[in-house]
Amino acid sequence: MRRLPPLHPDMPLTRLNHGRPMTRRDFLARGLLRGAGLVSSLGVFSLFSNPRAAMAALAPDLENLKAGCGIQVAGAGKIPFICFDLAGGASMAGSNVLVGREGGQEAFLSAAGYSMQGLPGNMLPSLGSPFIDRSLGLAFHTDSGFLQGILEKTSAGARAGTNGCVIPARSENDTANNPHNPLYGIFKAGANGELLALAGSSSSDSGGNSMAPAWLIDPSVRPTKVDRPSDVTGLVNTGKLVGLLDQSDAVAVMEAVARISHSKLGQVDTAVTQDAVLKELMRCGYIEAADITDRYGDPSALNPVLDTNIVGDGGIFTEAEFNSDSEFRKTASIMKLVIGGYAGAGCVTIGGYDYHTGERGTGELRDLRAGRCMGACLEYAARMGTPLMLYVFSDGSVSSNGRIDDSINGRGKGEWTGDSSGTAASFFLVYNPGGRPQLLGGSPDEQARHQQLGWMRANGSVETASSPAANNVNLLVETVLLNYMALHGEAGLFGSRFPLHSLGNATMMERLTAFQPIV
């Protein structure tokens, strides 16, 4: 059989027998439209890191006035949240993250079930440790593209502080109607950012490829589009004064203007009915301008290109990698904002994951790059000493008919030959600088059931009765939100924060929670 070579990760997918692409999501899923980085805001500054420690505060008199103006500096003290939206239907279960029957990841499936998930008979997890990797806590297949990419970009310390959970859950293939995106819910859970509320890789209402659950959408925090370092540095404009003067002198000038304004406003009658409100707006405007100049007058404050933890010798990305791959630049922009505390939640959308091209190499190369992006986020969180919740989802999934691709990139695994919503799953990883997050449960068996929320049948398809999330994408999002709140010790507040939820009673919600609190 003559097999077509694998496609480069940036090449579009054209051999799918799907017909002509018609929507933005069709183009994105097939790699015809490049995804962008989603930056979103939910703060974690005050509790977990202080990357601005070297920056001076405003003068004491203005610091007091700043507090009265409600200028947000330290975010809302929530764990940073980054999600990866792999557009098109990526393989999650089996070939990447292990998913088992009732009982957990190592309640192994049948050989036929693993074959449908792309694993041949000589690479089955049931054969033992050569095919199971738990270096991230969550069990991956040792030949997982996601895993290999994550391992490339993470240190031993980052891996030791990471654990994860997988959620077997169906979602429809190649459709705009999967409400996968959780960003509005993360904001509603209490997170907020210093510069942004939410942001996304596209100009959609969700900021990503998949839509957001309709009942969670808040138009006041519609995601801002960010997909490159210049978008990050462009979030703040300190004006021409910085450049004409050095930063410290520029701050001094702005502080003087704020003081003069504050003094004069007390002696002026504006003749406006809401005189006090107007004066307060004017005072705070001058103070905010001084504060922005103080904190962002140095162009290196926000620029991921100038962050030596991200780019260059000793950085997560080499200069060559960073300059040659837009997905790395996008990811770097997001993790700089989110993990640095300037933003608290983000969604990186990467296109081209509808990769059932009749061979295996194309999907492997794309999984590897996505894994490198995931690993970069975990490693940057570790370097900054900041917790992180990383969530990975896709619209639908793929399946194999068992035919083997023995090419270099196929590595003897099953070719991807079609879409399959039944093999779909999502997963999340949690990094904690204080040590690996601990699963709920008093015994290994109980902990295994908290690490896999729901299960698959022996034939490799989702058991739709195994959890509320298994056959309802809206409830999958609610399960992710519950777990985000549980990391803060706030699972008991989930019902009041999300009164329209459908996850059931407290007993059911405890079953759907993976980890003990980490903050």
C-alpha positions as CSV (number, residue, x, y, z in Angstrom):
1,M,0.0,0.0,0.0
2,R,1.3,3.4,-0.9
3,R,0.8,5.7,2.1
4,L,0.8,9.5,1.8
5,P,3.5,11.3,3.9
6,P,2.4,13.1,7.1
7,L,1.6,16.8,6.8
8,H,3.6,19.5,8.5
9,P,1.6,20.9,11.5
10,D,0.9,24.1,9.7
11,M,-0.4,22.4,6.5
12,P,-4.2,22.4,5.9
13,L,-6.1,19.1,6.0
14,T,-7.7,18.6,2.6
15,R,-8.2,14.8,2.3
16,L,-11.1,14.3,4.8
17,N,-14.1,13.7,2.6
18,H,-16.0,16.4,4.5
19,G,-17.0,18.6,1.6
20,R,-16.2,22.2,1.2
21,P,-15.6,24.2,4.4
22,M,-18.3,26.8,5.0
23,T,-17.8,28.2,8.5
24,R,-15.0,29.8,10.4
25,R,-14.9,26.6,12.6
26,D,-14.6,24.4,9.5
27,F,-11.6,26.4,8.3
28,L,-10.0,26.3,11.8
29,A,-10.5,22.6,12.3
30,R,-8.8,21.8,9.0
31,G,-5.9,24.2,9.6
32,L,-7.0,26.5,6.8
33,L,-7.3,29.3,9.4
34,R,-4.6,29.7,11.9
35,G,-5.7,29.7,15.6
36,A,-4.5,32.4,17.9
37,G,-3.7,32.8,21.6
38,L,-6.4,33.6,24.0
39,V,-5.6,35.7,26.9
40,S,-8.0,36.0,29.6
41,S,-8.0,37.5,33.0
42,L,-8.5,36.0,36.4
43,G,-6.0,37.1,38.9
44,V,-3.6,35.3,41.1
45,F,-1.0,37.9,41.8
46,S,-1.3,38.6,45.5
47,L,-1.3,35.0,46.7
48,F,1.1,33.2,44.4
49,S,3.7,35.3,42.7
50,N,5.0,38.8,42.4
51,P,6.7,39.3,39.1
52,R,6.4,43.1,39.6
53,A,8.4,43.0,42.8
54,A,11.1,45.2,41.3
55,M,8.6,48.0,40.3
56,A,8.2,50.8,42.7
57,A,4.9,51.7,44.2
58,L,3.4,55.2,43.8
59,A,4.2,57.8,46.5
60,P,2.4,57.0,49.7
61,D,-0.2,59.8,49.5
62,L,-1.2,58.6,46.0
63,E,-1.2,54.9,47.0
64,N,-3.9,55.8,49.6
65,L,-5.9,57.6,46.9
66,K,-5.4,54.7,44.5
67,A,-7.0,52.3,47.0
68,G,-10.1,54.5,47.1
69,C,-10.4,54.5,43.3
70,G,-10.7,50.7,43.2
71,I,-7.7,50.3,40.8
72,Q,-7.1,46.6,40.7
73,V,-3.5,45.7,41.1
74,A,-3.3,42.2,42.5
75,G,-6.2,40.4,40.8
76,A,-8.8,38.4,42.7
77,G,-6.4,35.9,44.2
78,K,-7.6,33.0,42.0
79,I,-5.6,30.2,40.4
80,P,-4.6,31.0,36.8
81,F,-6.6,29.1,34.2
82,I,-5.5,28.3,30.7
83,C,-7.5,26.1,28.3
84,F,-6.4,24.6,25.0
85,D,-9.2,24.3,22.4
86,L,-7.9,21.8,19.8
87,A,-10.2,22.5,16.9
88,G,-11.4,19.6,14.7
89,G,-11.6,16.6,17.0
90,A,-8.3,15.5,18.5
91,S,-7.5,12.1,19.9
92,M,-7.6,12.4,23.7
93,A,-8.3,8.9,25.0
94,G,-6.1,5.9,24.8
95,S,-3.3,7.1,22.5
96,N,-2.8,10.1,24.7
97,V,-4.4,10.0,28.1
98,L,-5.5,6.6,29.3
99,V,-9.2,6.1,29.9
100,G,-10.5,2.9,31.4
101,R,-13.7,1.2,32.5
102,E,-15.4,1.8,35.8
103,G,-12.7,1.8,38.4
104,G,-10.3,4.2,36.8
105,Q,-7.6,4.6,34.1
106,E,-6.1,1.2,34.7
107,A,-9.4,-0.7,34.5
108,F,-8.3,-1.7,31.1
109,L,-10.4,-1.8,27.9
110,S,-10.5,-4.7,25.5
111,A,-7.9,-5.0,22.7
112,A,-10.6,-4.0,20.2
113,G,-11.4,-1.0,22.3
114,Y,-7.8,0.2,22.3
115,S,-7.5,-0.6,18.6
116,M,-10.4,1.9,17.9
117,Q,-8.4,4.4,19.9
118,G,-5.4,3.9,17.7
119,L,-3.3,1.4,19.8
120,P,-2.2,-1.9,18.3
121,G,-2.0,-5.2,20.2
122,N,1.7,-4.8,21.0
123,M,1.3,-1.4,22.6
124,L,-1.7,-2.0,24.9
125,P,-1.6,-0.4,28.4
126,S,-2.8,-3.7,29.8
127,L,0.7,-5.1,28.9
128,G,2.1,-3.1,31.8
129,S,4.5,-0.4,32.8
130,P,6.3,0.0,29.4
131,F,3.1,1.6,28.1
132,I,2.0,3.6,31.1
133,D,3.6,6.9,32.2
134,R,2.6,8.6,35.5
135,S,5.3,11.3,35.6
136,L,2.5,13.9,35.6
137,G,0.3,12.0,38.1
138,L,-2.3,11.4,35.5
139,A,-1.6,8.2,33.4
140,F,-0.6,8.8,29.8
141,H,0.4,6.3,27.2
142,T,4.2,6.3,27.0
143,D,4.1,7.0,23.3
144,S,1.6,9.9,23.6
145,G,2.4,12.9,21.4
146,F,0.9,15.2,24.1
147,L,3.1,13.5,26.8
148,Q,6.3,13.7,24.7
149,G,5.7,17.4,24.1
150,I,5.0,18.1,27.7
151,L,8.1,16.2,28.9
152,E,10.3,18.2,26.4
153,K,9.3,21.5,27.9
154,T,9.0,20.7,31.7
155,S,11.6,20.3,34.4
156,A,11.5,17.5,36.9
157,G,10.3,20.0,39.5
158,A,7.3,21.1,37.3
159,R,6.3,17.5,36.7
160,A,6.6,16.6,40.4
161,G,4.1,19.3,41.2
162,T,1.6,18.3,38.6
163,N,-1.4,15.9,38.7
164,G,-4.4,15.5,36.5
165,C,-7.9,14.2,35.8
166,V,-9.6,12.8,32.7
167,I,-13.3,13.1,31.9
168,P,-14.7,10.7,29.3
169,A,-17.4,12.8,27.5
170,R,-19.0,12.8,24.1
171,S,-19.1,15.9,22.0
172,E,-20.2,16.3,18.4
173,N,-17.8,16.2,15.5
174,D,-17.1,19.3,13.4
175,T,-19.8,21.5,14.7
176,A,-20.2,25.0,16.0
177,N,-22.7,23.8,18.6
178,N,-20.4,22.3,21.2
179,P,-20.5,24.7,24.2
180,H,-17.1,23.6,25.4
181,N,-15.5,26.9,26.4
182,P,-15.5,27.6,30.2
183,L,-14.0,31.1,30.3
184,Y,-17.2,33.0,31.3
185,G,-17.7,30.4,34.0
186,I,-14.2,30.8,35.3
187,F,-14.8,34.6,35.6
188,K,-18.1,33.9,37.3
189,A,-16.3,31.7,39.8
190,G,-14.6,34.8,41.1
191,A,-11.5,35.2,39.0
192,N,-10.6,38.6,37.5
193,G,-7.5,40.2,36.1
194,E,-5.4,43.2,36.3
195,L,-5.6,44.2,32.6
196,L,-8.2,42.0,31.0
197,A,-11.4,40.2,32.0
198,L,-11.3,37.5,29.3
199,A,-9.6,37.1,25.9
200,G,-9.5,34.7,23.1
201,S,-7.9,33.6,19.9
202,S,-10.8,34.7,17.7
203,S,-13.4,37.4,17.7
204,S,-16.2,35.0,18.6
205,D,-18.3,35.5,21.7
206,S,-16.4,32.7,23.4
207,G,-13.0,33.8,22.2
208,G,-12.3,30.4,20.8
209,N,-13.4,27.7,18.4
210,S,-16.1,26.1,20.5
211,M,-18.9,28.3,21.8
212,A,-19.6,29.0,25.5
213,P,-22.7,27.7,27.4
214,A,-25.3,30.4,26.7
215,W,-26.4,30.8,30.3
216,L,-22.9,31.7,31.4
217,I,-22.2,34.4,28.8
218,D,-21.7,37.9,30.2
219,P,-21.4,40.5,27.4
220,S,-19.5,42.9,29.7
221,V,-16.5,40.6,29.8
222,R,-16.5,39.4,26.1
223,P,-13.1,38.0,25.4
224,T,-10.5,40.3,23.9
225,K,-8.6,38.9,21.0
226,V,-4.8,38.4,21.6
227,D,-2.6,36.2,19.4
228,R,0.9,37.6,19.4
229,P,3.4,39.4,21.7
230,S,2.6,42.8,20.1
231,D,-1.0,42.4,21.2
232,V,0.2,41.9,24.8
233,T,2.4,45.0,24.8
234,G,-0.3,46.9,23.1
235,L,-2.7,46.4,26.0
236,V,-1.2,49.3,27.8
237,N,-0.3,52.7,26.4
238,T,1.8,54.9,28.7
239,G,1.9,57.8,26.2
240,K,4.9,59.8,24.8
241,L,6.1,61.0,28.1
242,V,7.8,57.7,28.6
243,G,10.6,57.9,26.1
244,L,11.0,61.6,26.4
245,L,11.9,61.0,30.0
246,D,13.1,57.9,31.7
247,Q,10.4,55.9,33.6
248,S,11.1,57.2,37.1
249,D,10.9,60.8,35.9
250,A,7.8,60.2,33.9
251,V,6.1,58.7,37.0
252,A,7.2,61.7,39.0
253,V,5.6,64.0,36.5
254,M,2.3,62.1,36.5
255,E,2.3,62.0,40.3
256,A,2.7,65.8,40.4
257,V,-0.2,66.2,37.9
258,A,-2.4,63.9,40.1
259,R,-1.6,65.9,43.2
260,I,-2.3,69.3,41.5
261,S,-5.6,67.9,40.2
262,H,-6.6,66.6,43.6
263,S,-5.8,69.9,45.2
264,K,-7.5,72.1,42.6
265,L,-10.7,70.0,42.4
266,G,-11.5,70.7,46.0
267,Q,-11.7,74.4,45.2
268,V,-13.8,74.2,42.0
269,D,-17.5,74.0,41.5
270,T,-18.2,72.1,38.3
271,A,-21.8,73.2,38.1
272,V,-22.7,69.6,37.4
273,T,-25.5,68.0,39.4
274,Q,-23.3,65.0,40.2
275,D,-20.4,67.2,41.2
276,A,-18.8,64.7,43.6
277,V,-19.0,61.8,41.1
278,L,-17.4,63.9,38.3
279,K,-14.6,65.0,40.6
280,E,-14.0,61.5,41.7
281,L,-13.7,60.3,38.1
282,M,-11.2,63.0,37.3
283,R,-9.1,62.3,40.4
284,C,-9.0,58.6,39.7
285,G,-8.2,59.2,36.0
286,Y,-5.0,61.1,36.9
287,I,-4.1,58.6,39.5
288,E,-4.7,55.6,37.2
289,A,-2.5,57.3,34.5
290,A,0.3,57.6,37.1
291,D,-0.1,54.1,38.2
292,I,0.0,52.7,34.7
293,T,3.1,54.6,33.9
294,D,4.7,53.3,37.1
295,R,3.9,49.7,36.5
296,Y,4.1,49.4,32.7
297,G,6.4,52.2,31.6
298,D,9.2,49.6,31.3
299,P,8.4,47.8,28.0
300,S,9.9,44.6,29.4
301,A,7.1,44.4,32.0
302,L,4.6,42.7,29.6
303,N,6.7,41.6,26.6
304,P,7.2,37.8,26.5
305,V,10.0,38.2,24.0
306,L,12.0,40.0,26.7
307,D,11.3,37.5,29.4
308,T,14.4,35.3,29.7
309,N,12.3,32.5,31.4
310,I,10.3,32.2,28.1
311,V,12.8,33.0,25.2
312,G,16.5,32.5,24.7
313,D,19.3,30.7,26.5
314,G,17.8,29.1,29.5
315,G,14.2,29.9,28.3
316,I,11.4,27.5,27.7
317,F,11.6,28.3,23.9
318,T,14.8,28.8,22.0
319,E,14.9,31.9,19.8
320,A,14.7,29.7,16.7
321,E,11.6,27.9,18.0
322,F,9.9,31.1,19.1
323,N,10.6,32.9,15.8
324,S,9.5,30.0,13.6
325,D,6.3,28.8,15.2
326,S,3.3,31.1,15.7
327,E,1.7,28.7,18.1
328,F,4.6,29.0,20.4
329,R,4.4,32.8,20.2
330,K,0.7,32.7,20.9
331,T,1.2,30.3,23.9
332,A,4.0,32.5,25.3
333,S,1.8,35.6,25.1
334,I,-1.0,33.9,27.0
335,M,1.1,32.4,29.7
336,K,3.0,35.6,30.3
337,L,-0.3,37.4,31.0
338,V,-2.1,34.7,32.8
339,I,0.6,33.3,35.0
340,G,2.2,36.7,35.5
341,G,-1.0,37.9,37.0
342,Y,-1.9,40.5,34.4
343,A,-4.6,38.1,33.3
344,G,-5.9,35.1,35.1
345,A,-7.5,32.8,32.5
346,G,-6.9,32.2,28.8
347,C,-7.7,29.8,26.0
348,V,-5.2,28.9,23.3
349,T,-7.1,27.7,20.2
350,I,-5.0,25.6,17.8
351,G,-6.5,24.5,14.5
352,G,-6.0,21.5,12.3
353,Y,-7.0,18.7,14.6
354,D,-9.5,17.1,12.3
355,Y,-6.6,14.8,11.3
356,H,-8.2,11.5,10.2
357,T,-6.1,11.7,7.0
358,G,-5.7,7.9,6.5
359,E,-2.3,7.9,8.1
360,R,-1.0,8.5,11.6
361,G,2.0,10.8,11.3
362,T,0.0,14.0,10.7
363,G,-1.9,13.6,14.0
364,E,1.3,12.7,15.9
365,L,3.1,15.8,14.8
366,R,0.2,18.0,15.8
367,D,-0.2,16.3,19.1
368,L,3.5,16.8,19.8
369,R,3.3,20.5,19.1
370,A,0.2,20.9,21.3
371,G,2.0,19.0,24.1
372,R,5.0,21.4,23.8
373,C,2.6,24.3,24.3
374,M,0.9,22.7,27.3
375,G,4.3,21.9,28.8
376,A,5.5,25.4,28.3
377,C,2.6,26.7,30.4
378,L,3.3,24.2,33.2
379,E,7.0,25.0,33.2
380,Y,6.4,28.8,33.3
381,A,4.1,28.3,36.2
382,A,6.8,26.4,38.0
383,R,9.4,29.0,37.3
384,M,7.1,31.7,38.6
385,G,6.1,29.7,41.6
386,T,2.4,30.0,40.7
387,P,-0.4,27.4,40.6
388,L,-2.1,26.7,37.3
389,M,-5.1,24.8,36.1
390,L,-4.7,23.6,32.4
391,Y,-7.7,22.3,30.6
392,V,-7.7,20.5,27.2
393,F,-10.7,19.9,25.1
394,S,-11.7,19.3,21.4
395,D,-14.9,19.1,19.4
396,G,-15.4,15.4,18.9
397,S,-12.6,12.9,18.3
398,V,-11.2,10.4,15.8
399,S,-11.1,6.6,15.5
400,S,-9.0,4.0,13.8
401,N,-10.1,0.9,11.8
402,G,-7.0,-0.9,13.1
403,R,-4.8,-0.5,10.0
404,I,-1.2,0.2,11.0
405,D,1.0,3.0,9.9
406,D,4.5,1.8,10.3
407,S,6.2,4.9,9.0
408,I,8.7,6.9,11.1
409,N,6.1,9.3,12.4
410,G,3.3,6.6,12.5
411,R,5.5,4.5,14.8
412,G,3.4,1.3,14.3
413,K,0.1,2.7,15.6
414,G,-3.3,2.7,14.1
415,E,-4.2,5.1,11.3
416,W,-6.9,7.7,12.0
417,T,-9.6,6.9,9.5
418,G,-12.7,8.8,10.7
419,D,-14.5,11.1,13.1
420,S,-15.8,9.5,16.3
421,S,-17.7,11.4,19.0
422,G,-17.9,8.2,21.0
423,T,-14.1,8.1,21.8
424,A,-14.0,11.7,23.0
425,A,-12.7,12.9,26.3
426,S,-11.3,16.0,28.0
427,F,-8.6,16.3,30.7
428,F,-7.1,18.9,33.0
429,L,-3.7,19.2,34.7
430,V,-3.1,21.1,37.9
431,Y,0.3,22.4,38.9
432,N,0.9,23.3,42.6
433,P,4.2,24.8,43.7
434,G,3.6,23.4,47.1
435,G,3.6,19.8,45.9
436,R,1.6,17.4,43.7
437,P,-2.2,18.0,44.2
438,Q,-3.8,15.2,46.2
439,L,-6.7,13.2,44.9
440,L,-9.8,12.8,47.0
441,G,-10.5,9.4,48.5
442,G,-9.1,7.4,51.4
443,S,-8.0,4.4,49.3
444,P,-6.2,3.8,46.0
445,D,-9.4,2.5,44.5
446,E,-11.4,5.6,45.5
447,Q,-8.6,7.9,44.3
448,A,-8.6,6.2,40.9
449,R,-12.3,6.9,40.5
450,H,-11.7,10.6,41.3
451,Q,-8.9,10.8,38.7
452,Q,-11.3,9.6,36.0
453,L,-14.7,11.1,36.3
454,G,-16.9,8.6,34.5
455,W,-15.7,5.7,32.3
456,M,-15.6,4.0,29.0
457,R,-17.1,0.7,27.9
458,A,-14.7,-2.1,27.1
459,N,-15.2,-1.4,23.4
460,G,-13.5,2.0,23.7
461,S,-16.6,4.3,23.6
462,V,-17.9,6.6,26.3
463,E,-20.4,5.0,28.8
464,T,-23.0,7.8,28.6
465,A,-24.5,6.9,32.0
466,S,-21.2,7.1,33.8
467,S,-21.5,10.8,34.8
468,P,-23.6,13.9,34.1
469,A,-20.8,15.2,31.8
470,A,-20.6,12.0,29.7
471,N,-23.3,13.0,27.2
472,N,-23.8,16.7,27.8
473,V,-21.2,19.3,27.0
474,N,-22.9,21.9,29.1
475,L,-22.5,19.7,32.1
476,L,-18.9,18.9,31.1
477,V,-18.2,22.7,31.5
478,E,-20.0,22.7,34.8
479,T,-17.8,19.8,36.0
480,V,-14.7,21.8,35.1
481,L,-16.0,24.8,36.9
482,L,-16.8,22.7,40.0
483,N,-13.3,21.4,40.0
484,Y,-11.8,24.9,39.6
485,M,-13.7,26.1,42.6
486,A,-12.8,22.9,44.6
487,L,-9.1,23.7,44.2
488,H,-9.8,26.9,46.2
489,G,-11.8,25.0,48.8
490,E,-15.0,26.6,47.5
491,A,-16.9,23.5,46.2
492,G,-19.6,24.2,48.8
493,L,-20.3,27.6,47.1
494,F,-20.8,26.1,43.7
495,G,-24.6,26.0,44.0
496,S,-24.9,29.6,45.0
497,R,-22.4,30.8,42.3
498,F,-24.1,28.7,39.6
499,P,-27.7,28.3,40.7
500,L,-28.8,27.0,37.3
501,H,-26.4,24.1,37.4
502,S,-27.5,20.5,36.7
503,L,-24.8,18.4,38.4
504,G,-27.1,17.1,41.1
505,N,-26.8,17.1,44.9
506,A,-23.8,17.4,47.1
507,T,-23.1,13.6,46.9
508,M,-23.0,13.7,43.1
509,M,-20.8,16.8,43.1
510,E,-18.3,15.2,45.5
511,R,-18.1,12.2,43.0
512,L,-17.3,14.7,40.2
513,T,-14.5,16.4,42.1
514,A,-10.9,15.3,41.6
515,F,-8.6,17.0,44.0
516,Q,-8.3,18.3,47.5
517,P,-7.9,22.1,47.7
518,I,-4.4,23.5,47.0
519,V,-5.0,27.1,48.2
